[in-house]
Amino acid sequence: MSEYTIHLNYIELSEFEQIINDNLKLSLSKEATDAVLACRAYLDQKMQDSDKLIYGINTGFGSLCDTAISSNDLEALQRNLVLSHACGTGEEVPSEIVKRMLFLKVLGLSKGNSGVQLATVERLLFFYNEGIYPVVYQQGSLGASGDLAPLAHLCLPLLGEGEVDYQGKRYSGAEINDKFGLNPIVLQSKEGLALLNGTQFMSAYASYAVKESQELWNKWILVAGMSLDAYDGRLNPFQANVNAIRNQHGQIQLAEAMRELMSTSEIIEQEKKHVQDPYSFRCMPQVHGATKDTIDHCARIVEREMNAVTDNPTVFPETDEVVSAGNFHGQPLALIMDFLAIAMAEMGSISERRVYKLISGTRGLPAFLVANPGLNSGMMISQYTCASIVSQNKQLCTPASVDTIDSSNGQEDHVSMGANAATKLYRVIQNCQTILGIELMHAAQGLDFRRPLKSAHQIEKIHSAFRAEVPFLSEDRYLSIDMKAARNFVTKNWNEWKS
C-alpha cells in the first residue's frame, strides 16, 4: 500500500505512526470530501441569509470579538489574521514534527465542522504528500486559542507567504507555489481562524514523544538487562509473585519482560555473594513500570486529540449551529506532556544511577571500568556528563501547565502553556536517548569484564552489534566520539534492535 485514505472514522495512534513511518501518501475519502463541501456550503448560505454577528466570521478576533466586519472585507480579514499571527520565534520546529502538524491539521479539518474550502484541505495534503514542510518556530504559542503562531507559520505558504523546506532547500512561499504551478489560496470567511485555531503543534510533539518514549522503554529493558549482568545483579526482584501483589500493570510487564530476557544468561544463574542489589537495579520493575503506565495513559489522550475537532467556532450544519466554544484549549495535552516528561526523566535518572554503580569499583569490576585505573580515568567523566544531562532533565520537568498569563485584553484569561510543555518534553526525550547511549557504553564495558561468562542471547547480540561501532575501552581515548556513536546506536529503528 502506498496511499492512505482519510475517512471520518477514528484513527488509532498505532495506525497514525505506521502511516508516518511508511511515508504513505494521503487522500480524502468521498465521505470526508462531502463533509468538507457540505459544511462550507452551509456556512456560505448562512452568511447570505443572516446579518447576525458570528465570532471570527464577520467579527474581529480575541477581545475584538464584538467588532463587526463588512462582508466586503471578509477575505481580507482572514488573510490579515494569518499574517498578523505569524509571530513565531526561537528555534525552528524539526521537519519530522512539521510533517505531523500537516497530517493532524488535515485530520481535524476533514471532519466537516470547520467550514474550510476543499481547496484549502487539498493544498495541505499536497504539501504533506510532496514533502513540502513550512518553516515553523518553536516559540509563540500559549496553547490556548489553539497554537496560533506556529499554525500561522504552517499555513503562510498556502497564501504564497512565509518559507518552506523542500528536498534540502529553502524556498519562499511564493517560490514554492511557482515551482509547482500553484495559485495562492484565497481564504474565505472563517478559514483563517480554522487554520490557526487548533492543537496540532502540541499534538504533533505529543504524538512524537509518545512514540519515542515507547521505543525508549523497550530498548531500556535490553540495556538495563545488560547492566544487571555487568553488575552481577540478582533476578529475585523480577519474579512473578512479588510483582503480582503490587498490582501495577507496568511493573508486572517489566518484570515479565526482564525474566524472559534474562532466562538464557549464564551470569544471572551463577551464585551471588550479595543478598540484595541497590535500588537502581532492584526497583526497576517499580520505576520502569510506573513510566510504562504513564506512557500508556498519555498515548490514550493523544489518540483522542488526533481524532478531535479543535478549532473555533465549530460548525454543525445538521443542527444549524455555529458555536463559539473552547475546543482549542490545550489543557489535556499540556498536563500529559508535563506528566510524560517527568516519567521519562525518571527513566534517565535511574539509568544514571546504574552507570554510577558500574564505575564504582565494586562487584569485581575495576574502578571506572578500565583495566589500569589511575594512569587511565576510563569512564569517570562520561558518568559526569550523564549526571549533567539528568540534572537538566529535572530542570525541564518544572510543569508548564500550571502557568497562565492573560492575553488579548483579558478575553483569553486562562491559557495552558501546552506549547512550552511540548518543546520541553522534546528536549527531555532527546536527553534520554543520550543517557541510554551512555548506559549502554558502561554496561557493554562492564560485561566484557565478566568474560568468559555470557549474558542472555539477546543481550549478547546487542553487545556484538554495539562493539562493531564502539570498541572496548582498553585505555583512555577521546570519549565524546564514543558517546555520539552510542547515541546514534540507541536511536536506530526498533526493528533493527530486536532483530
C-alpha positions in Angstrom: 0.0 0.0 0.0 1.4 3.4 -1.0 -1.6 5.5 -0.1 -3.8 6.1 3.0 -7.4 7.3 2.5 -8.7 9.6 5.3 -12.2 8.6 6.3 -14.4 10.1 9.1 -13.8 7.1 11.3 -11.5 7.0 14.4 -7.8 6.5 13.6 -5.7 4.7 16.2 -2.3 6.1 17.2 -0.5 3.0 16.0 -2.1 3.4 12.6 -1.1 7.1 12.5 2.5 6.1 13.3 2.5 3.4 10.6 1.4 5.9 8.0 4.1 8.3 9.0 6.8 5.6 9.2 5.8 4.1 5.8 5.7 7.6 4.1 2.2 6.8 2.7 0.5 9.4 0.5 -2.7 10.8 1.9 -6.0 11.3 0.2 -9.6 12.2 1.2 -12.3 9.7 1.0 -15.6 10.7 -0.6 -17.3 10.9 2.7 -14.7 13.3 4.1 -14.8 15.3 0.9 -18.6 15.5 1.1 -18.4 16.6 4.7 -16.0 19.4 3.9 -18.1 20.6 1.0 -21.4 20.4 2.9 -20.0 22.4 5.8 -18.6 25.1 3.5 -21.8 25.4 1.6 -23.8 25.7 4.8 -21.6 28.5 6.0 -21.8 30.4 2.7 -25.6 30.2 2.8 -25.6 31.2 6.5 -23.7 34.3 5.6 -26.1 35.2 2.8 -29.2 34.6 4.9 -28.2 36.3 8.1 -26.6 39.6 9.2 -26.1 38.2 12.8 -22.6 38.5 14.2 -20.7 35.2 14.3 -17.3 35.2 16.0 -14.3 35.2 13.7 -16.5 35.0 10.6 -17.8 38.6 10.4 -16.2 39.9 13.6 -12.7 40.7 14.8 -10.7 38.3 16.9 -10.0 37.9 20.6 -11.1 41.0 22.6 -12.2 42.4 19.2 -15.0 39.8 19.1 -17.7 42.5 19.1 -16.3 44.5 16.2 -18.4 43.9 13.1 -16.6 43.4 9.8 -18.2 44.3 6.4 -19.0 41.5 4.1 -16.7 43.1 1.5 -13.7 42.7 3.9 -14.2 39.1 5.0 -11.4 37.7 2.7 -9.0 40.4 3.8 -10.0 39.7 7.4 -8.9 36.0 7.2 -5.7 36.8 5.3 -4.8 39.5 7.8 -5.4 37.1 10.6 -2.8 34.6 9.3 -0.3 37.3 8.6 -0.6 39.1 11.9 -0.5 35.9 13.9 2.8 34.7 12.3 4.8 35.9 15.3 6.8 32.8 16.0 10.4 33.0 17.1 13.2 30.8 18.5 14.4 27.6 17.1 12.8 26.0 14.0 10.5 23.1 14.5 12.1 19.9 13.1 10.6 18.7 9.8 9.5 15.4 11.4 7.2 17.4 13.7 6.0 19.8 10.9 5.1 16.7 8.9 2.9 15.5 11.8 1.4 19.0 12.1 0.3 18.9 8.4 -1.3 15.4 8.8 -3.1 16.4 12.0 -4.4 19.6 10.6 -5.9 17.7 7.7 -7.5 15.2 10.0 -9.1 17.9 12.0 -10.4 19.9 9.1 -11.7 16.9 7.2 -14.4 16.2 9.9 -16.7 18.7 8.3 -17.1 21.0 11.3 -14.6 23.8 10.4 -16.1 25.4 7.3 -13.0 25.4 5.2 -12.8 25.2 1.4 -12.0 21.8 -0.1 -9.1 23.5 -1.9 -7.5 24.5 1.4 -7.5 21.0 2.7 -6.2 19.7 -0.6 -3.3 22.2 -0.6 -2.3 20.9 2.9 -2.5 17.4 1.5 -0.3 18.4 -1.4 2.3 19.8 0.9 2.3 16.7 3.0 2.5 14.3 0.0 5.2 16.2 -1.7 7.4 16.7 1.4 7.0 20.4 1.4 7.5 21.5 5.1 6.7 25.1 6.1 9.2 26.8 8.4 7.6 26.9 11.8 9.1 28.3 15.0 9.0 26.7 18.5 8.1 29.8 20.5 5.0 31.9 20.3 2.0 29.7 21.3 0.2 29.9 24.6 -1.5 26.6 23.9 -5.0 28.1 24.5 -6.6 29.7 21.5 -5.0 26.9 19.6 -1.4 27.0 18.6 -1.9 30.4 16.9 1.7 31.5 16.0 3.0 28.0 14.9 -0.1 27.2 12.9 0.1 30.7 11.2 3.6 29.9 10.0 2.4 26.4 8.9 -0.3 28.0 6.7 1.5 31.1 5.4 2.8 29.2 2.3 -0.8 28.4 1.3 -1.1 32.2 0.7 2.2 32.5 -1.0 3.9 33.8 2.1 6.4 32.5 4.6 9.0 29.9 3.9 9.2 26.1 3.3 11.9 23.4 3.2 11.7 21.1 0.2 14.3 18.5 -0.6 17.0 20.1 1.4 16.5 23.6 0.1 14.7 26.7 1.5 12.1 28.4 -0.7 9.8 31.3 -0.1 6.1 30.6 -0.1 5.8 32.4 -3.5 8.8 30.4 -4.9 7.3 27.0 -3.9 4.0 27.9 -5.5 5.7 29.0 -8.7 7.8 25.8 -8.7 4.6 23.6 -8.6 2.4 25.9 -10.6 0.1 26.6 -7.7 -2.1 29.7 -7.2 -2.2 31.1 -3.6 -5.3 30.1 -1.7 -7.8 32.9 -1.3 -9.2 32.4 2.1 -13.0 32.6 2.6 -14.9 33.5 5.7 -13.7 31.7 8.9 -10.9 29.8 7.1 -8.0 31.7 8.7 -9.5 31.0 12.1 -10.0 27.4 11.2 -6.4 27.1 10.2 -4.9 28.9 13.2 -7.2 27.6 15.9 -6.3 24.0 16.9 -3.9 21.9 18.9 -1.8 20.5 16.0 1.5 21.9 17.2 1.1 20.4 20.6 -0.4 17.2 19.2 2.5 16.7 16.8 5.0 17.0 19.5 3.0 14.8 21.8 2.5 12.0 19.3 6.2 12.1 18.5 7.1 12.0 22.2 4.8 9.0 22.9 6.3 7.1 20.0 9.8 7.8 21.1 9.0 7.0 24.7 7.5 3.7 23.8 10.7 2.8 21.9 13.0 4.0 24.6 11.1 2.0 27.2 11.6 -1.2 25.2 15.2 -0.5 24.5 15.9 0.3 28.1 14.9 -3.3 29.0 17.8 -4.7 27.0 20.3 -2.1 28.2 19.2 -2.4 31.8 19.4 -6.2 31.5 23.0 -5.8 30.3 23.7 -3.5 33.2 22.2 -6.1 35.6 24.6 -8.8 34.4 27.5 -6.4 34.2 26.9 -5.6 37.9 26.3 -9.3 38.7 22.8 -8.4 39.9 20.1 -10.7 41.1 16.9 -11.7 39.3 14.8 -12.2 42.5 13.2 -8.7 42.3 11.7 -9.6 39.0 10.0 -12.8 39.9 6.3 -13.1 39.2 4.7 -13.4 42.7 6.4 -10.3 44.3 5.4 -8.1 41.4 1.9 -9.5 41.1 1.0 -8.5 44.6 1.9 -4.8 43.9 -0.9 -4.9 41.3 0.5 -2.3 38.9 0.3 -3.2 35.3 3.5 -1.6 34.0 5.5 -3.2 36.9 4.2 -6.6 36.1 5.0 -6.1 32.4 8.6 -5.0 33.1 9.2 -7.9 35.5 7.9 -10.4 33.0 10.0 -8.9 30.2 13.1 -9.0 32.3 12.5 -12.6 33.3 12.1 -13.6 29.7 15.1 -11.6 28.6 17.5 -13.0 31.3 16.4 -16.6 31.1 19.3 -17.6 28.9 22.0 -15.7 30.9 24.9 -17.6 32.4 25.8 -14.7 34.6 22.4 -14.3 36.2 22.4 -18.0 37.1 25.7 -18.0 39.0 25.6 -18.0 42.8 25.6 -14.5 44.2 27.7 -13.4 47.2 25.5 -10.4 47.9 22.0 -10.6 49.4 20.4 -7.7 47.6 21.1 -5.0 45.0 20.9 -1.2 45.1 17.5 0.3 44.3 18.6 1.3 40.7 18.7 -2.4 39.9 16.2 -3.9 42.5 13.5 -1.3 41.9 13.5 -1.4 38.1 10.0 -3.0 38.0 8.6 -0.3 40.1 10.3 2.7 38.4 10.3 1.5 34.8 6.8 0.1 35.3 5.4 3.4 36.5 6.8 5.1 33.4 5.2 2.5 31.2 1.8 3.1 32.8 2.3 6.9 32.2 3.2 6.3 28.6 0.1 4.2 28.0 -2.1 6.9 29.7 -0.6 9.7 27.6 -1.0 7.6 24.4 -4.7 7.4 25.0 -5.1 11.2 25.5 -3.0 11.9 22.3 -5.0 9.4 20.3 -8.3 11.1 21.3 -6.8 14.5 20.4 -5.7 13.4 17.0 -9.3 12.5 16.2 -10.8 15.7 17.6 -12.0 19.0 16.0 -10.1 21.7 17.9 -10.8 24.9 16.0 -13.3 27.6 16.9 -16.1 28.3 16.2 -17.3 24.9 15.3 -20.0 24.4 12.6 -22.9 22.0 12.8 -24.8 22.1 9.6 -27.2 19.4 10.7 -28.5 21.4 13.6 -28.0 24.9 12.0 -25.4 26.0 14.7 -22.2 27.8 14.7 -20.9 27.5 18.2 -18.1 29.6 19.7 -16.6 27.5 22.5 -13.1 26.4 23.6 -12.1 23.1 22.0 -8.8 24.8 21.1 -7.7 24.9 24.7 -4.6 22.7 25.2 -5.0 21.7 28.8 -5.5 17.9 28.1 -2.2 17.8 26.2 -0.3 20.3 28.5 -1.0 18.1 31.5 0.0 14.8 29.9 3.1 16.2 28.3 4.3 17.5 31.7 3.5 14.1 33.1 5.4 12.2 30.3 8.4 14.5 30.7 8.6 13.6 34.4 8.1 9.9 33.7 10.9 9.8 31.1 13.2 12.0 33.2 12.9 9.3 35.9 14.0 6.6 33.4 17.1 8.7 32.8 17.6 9.3 36.5 17.6 5.6 37.5 19.7 4.8 34.4 22.4 7.3 35.5 22.4 5.6 39.0 23.2 2.3 37.4 26.0 3.9 35.4 27.4 5.3 38.7 27.3 1.8 40.3 29.1 0.3 37.4 32.1 2.6 37.7 32.3 2.3 41.5 34.9 -0.4 41.5 32.7 -2.9 43.3 31.3 -6.4 42.5 34.6 -7.4 40.9 34.7 -4.6 38.4 37.7 -2.2 38.1 37.3 1.4 39.2 35.8 3.5 36.3 35.6 0.3 34.1 39.2 0.4 32.9 41.9 -2.2 33.5 44.6 0.2 34.7 42.8 2.9 36.7 45.0 5.8 37.8 47.0 6.0 34.7 43.6 5.9 32.9 40.5 7.7 34.0 38.4 5.3 32.0 34.6 6.1 32.2 34.9 8.5 35.1 33.8 11.6 33.2 31.2 10.0 30.9 29.3 9.5 34.2 29.7 13.2 34.9 28.2 14.0 31.5 25.3 11.7 32.2 24.7 13.3 35.6 24.7 16.7 34.0 22.0 15.7 31.4 19.9 14.1 34.2 20.1 17.3 36.1 19.0 19.3 33.1 16.0 16.9 32.7 15.0 17.7 36.2 15.0 21.4 35.4 13.0 20.8 32.3 10.4 19.0 34.3 9.1 22.1 36.0 5.5 21.9 34.8 4.4 24.3 32.1 0.7 23.5 32.6 0.4 25.2 36.0 1.3 28.6 34.4 -1.0 31.0 32.8 -0.8 34.6 31.5 -3.7 36.9 30.4 -3.8 37.7 26.7 -6.0 39.6 24.3 -7.0 42.3 26.8 -8.1 39.6 29.3 -10.5 37.9 26.9 -8.2 34.9 26.8 -7.6 34.8 30.6 -6.5 31.2 31.2 -4.0 29.5 28.9 -2.5 26.0 29.0 1.1 26.8 28.1 1.0 23.4 26.4 3.3 24.5 23.6 6.1 25.1 26.1 5.3 21.7 27.7 5.7 20.2 24.2 9.1 21.7 23.4 10.4 20.9 26.9 9.3 17.3 26.5 11.0 17.1 23.2 14.3 18.0 24.9 13.8 15.5 27.7 13.3 12.8 25.1 16.5 13.8 23.3 18.3 13.8 26.6 17.0 10.3 27.4 18.4 9.0 24.1 21.8 10.3 25.1 21.5 8.9 28.6 20.5 5.5 27.3 23.6 5.5 25.0 25.8 6.3 27.9 24.4 3.5 30.0 24.9 1.1 27.1 28.6 2.2 26.9 29.1 1.4 30.5 27.1 -1.8 30.5 28.9 -3.2 27.5 32.3 -2.3 29.1 31.2 -4.0 32.4 30.0 -7.1 30.6 33.4 -7.5 28.9 35.0 -7.8 32.4 32.6 -10.8 33.1 34.1 -13.0 30.4 34.2 -15.9 29.7 30.7 -16.0 31.1 27.9 -15.0 28.7 24.8 -12.8 29.2 21.4 -13.6 27.7 21.3 -14.4 24.0 19.5 -11.1 23.0 21.8 -9.0 25.2 24.9 -10.7 23.6 23.5 -9.8 20.1 23.1 -6.2 21.1 26.6 -6.2 22.7 28.2 -7.6 19.5 26.4 -5.1 17.3 27.4 -2.3 19.6 31.0 -3.4 19.7 31.1 -3.2 15.9 30.6 0.5 16.3 32.1 1.3 19.7 35.2 -0.8 20.6 36.2 -1.9 24.1 38.0 0.8 26.1 41.4 -0.6 27.0 43.0 2.8 27.7 41.9 6.4 27.7 40.8 7.9 24.4 38.5 10.7 23.0 35.2 9.5 24.6 32.9 12.1 23.1 33.2 10.3 19.8 32.1 7.0 21.5 29.2 8.8 23.2 28.0 10.2 20.0 28.2 6.7 18.3 26.4 5.2 21.3 23.6 7.7 21.0 23.3 7.0 17.3 23.2 3.3 18.1 20.3 3.6 20.5 18.3 5.8 18.2 18.2 3.2 15.5 14.8 1.8 14.4 13.3 -0.6 17.0 13.0 -3.3 14.3 16.8 -3.2 13.9 17.3 -3.5 17.6 15.1 -6.5 18.2 16.2 -8.4 15.1 
